[in-house]
Amino acid sequence: MMSNDIVEISKDIYFIGVFDPEIRTFDIIMKTSNGTSYNSYLIKTSEGIIIVDGVKLEFQEQFFKKIEQHCTYDEIKYVISHHLEPDHAGSIPELIRRAPQAKVLISPQATSMLKAITKTETIDFETVWTNKSITLGNKTIQFLTTPYLHWPETMSSYVVENKLLFSGDVFGSHYCDKRLFNDLVGDFAYSFQYYYDHIMRPFKSYVLSAIKLYEKFEIDMIATLHGPILKENPKKYIDLYKKWSEVDCEKLASGNKIVSIFYLTSYKNTRNMAEKIYEGCESVEGIVANVYDLASLGEQNMLKLLDESDGILIGTPTINGDAPRPVWDLLSCMMFLEKKGKMAGAFGSYGWSGEAIDMILHRMKFLNFRVPPLDLLKIKLIPNEEELQRCFNHGVEFCEILKGKMVEMTMN
């Protein structure tokens, strides 16, 4: 351990990141009860210095003090930026100003972003991708193309001599602990999964593609951009991501499609509609339908149910010209899903105006769900027998389309 919490995490590789223990909300959508860290690294080689990622702008002076304990700025040969989000790239413009001779290494998709944050067209940079590598003195770094984890320009890299993976945002946690390594910090399992659910879950197919790349390497350590460095059994964390990202094999093998019907109800009218829709869905071969009362579902349960569903139907009353909050809470969870192939619809009972159903349909189209062009299913007050039959038929038709019946889909 050196001064100012500089830690040699592997031979000639140093943690020069910073800690943000006070932050309680990250990117608006995530709670950070333990704070977070902005992890950056410095690699010493026999021919110069490599800086790996930066830190948030507000913390850049701490970052520069740590660099200065190791080297002068003219010794820096490369700056590798795995991800140009402001919490990792806020210090990059000033770092480049102090070390203008350093070449910045980024993914091809990051070119315009780098020019935007540095406000210059003359920056010395090079784009890198899978199968491309650099050697500086006694260190060789191989680059890995890992887009959409969680921005289009994200990438990873692997230090051959150290068997160390710089993963970018993948395998991170918003968990602040200066003991730094996963075998020394407290229990951060909740933070690790919470981070996956809220950042990586929408990109599960990209996670699996990245893991295929990672599995080609012998990995002794994963140096993340947030939270604990994974020194003890890093494969455990790769396996968790793989497990969470894989398609439910049992469901795939059975050929069944899962339809989840969520509803909120004031006077049981929307619930009665939901139950009839359920009966219609269940009458279609190869469909497994379930009904859920939104009044009793927490966010984690919503995420799990939405994630495993092929078809999603939301029932709501209209109150004061809008859908009630639990309905919007469910819709807000949808930003954390990989929505490819998922189909959605809405229905409900209303007293006066009934616009909540239209609002939900519009939102689901905007979120890029497949929305079939079915008749609008909104019923004034108490549904009668004829209207309940409409609900049954709606469930049948929704599921037949989900199973492959050809119709022209409505997209935003």
Summary of the structure (lengths in Angstrom):
residues: 412
radius of gyration: 25.2
end to end distance: 54.6
largest distance: 81.6
contacts: 1416
relative contact order: 0.09
helix: 37%
strand: 25%
